[in-house]
Amino acid sequence: MSANSVTSLYQDADGIFWIGTVSGGLNRWDRERGAFRHYRVQDGLPSDDIVGIAGDDRERLWLATRLGLARLDPRTDQIRRYDVDDGIHGNIFFIGPAYRTRDGELLFGGNGGVTAFFPHHIEDDPNPPEVAITDFQILNRSTRLAERLAPGSVAGDPTTPPHLVLDHRDDIFAFEFAALHFAAPDKNRYAYRLEGLQSEWVETDAQRRFAQYTNLDAGDYVFRVKASNRDGIWNQEGTSLHLAVLPPPWRTWWAYGLYLLALATAVATYLRGQRNKVERERQIAARERAANQRLRQADKLKDELLANTSHELRTPLYGIRSSARSWSTSSRFGAIDCARRSTGPKLSPASSSGFQTWCYSTS
């Protein structure tokens, strides 16, 4: 049980018990399985206060609530709501007064009196509503769609789906739509989605007939919207609008091409610089090798010159040294006095101790 405060109890032809509660919605109790199923506002009920339950000849349940009537089909779990706009005498019903006559008429008592009707006379409107996009806004300002359509697109022509083009500055935009069904326009419902961004339908009511989007990535999208009438009959085809969001200039294909070209140029410049650097280093190394070679040759020539010069100098020096030694030897072993032996200007040999000396005299 969803609540302890029970207001009504009904058993259908299949032996299923239906229990109405205050603030707990409707409870379905299957005695054979011993299981409960709950129906609440989020499942489509107008209120969680169920004050009366009655069945009709088609095994559908009619529920009196604090906010109008509801019809539940147990086979499909589809719920249809009714209020004063549909012809009932009031939206607030009392606990207890729910009755079915022998001829199948249902009676419910409420603050507006007794609402009586034959369920088979309450038929749903089988005609789904047409739906149209009534306004397009960019930055909360209305814009004519014709001004934004791509060339060749014709608004309203089913053979050429409209193609809306936006640029990167149109980062906030919205669509407004309406169902062209005026029996009870406040009860029309809508569902929309933007294919390429949303995978599920977003359902809304007549008080919020617009869809807003912000900061979409560049790409192609399709906005679709469909609508239902007050009886829940949907126009599944709806209407659609193709949408293209252009990328900013710095994210276009030609911009990426320029980026690639700049990158390739930078890489080529770097590689060329590296090659030039290697070539310069090679040339410098070659010049250094040549200079070192010349220095080695110069050193070799210098060594050879010094060796030759030393040899040339050593030869006469050795002669002088030998002569000096000879003179020194003659003095030691007794030189002949040339002046004593000469009587005139003549050259005559003189010997002493085996060494011969020439003396010159002028007298």
Secondary structure, DSSP 8 states (H G I E B T S, - for coil): ---S-EEEEEE-TTS-EEEEESSS-EEEEETTTTEEEEE-GGGT-S-S-EEEEEE-TTS-EEEEETTEEEEEETTTTEEEEE-GGGT-S-S-EEEEEEEE-TTS-EEEEETTEEEEE-GGG---------EEEEEEEETTEE--GGGTB-TT--TT-TTS--EEEE-TT--EEEEEEEES--SSGGG-EEEEEEETT-SS-EEEETT--EEEEES--SEEEEEEEEEE-TT--EEEEEEEEEEEE---GGGSHHHHHHHHHHHHHHHHHHHHHHHHHHHHHHHHHHHHHHHHHHHHHHHHHHHHHHHHHHHHHHHHHHHHHHHHHHHHHHHHT----HHHH--SEEEEEEEETTEEEEEEEE-
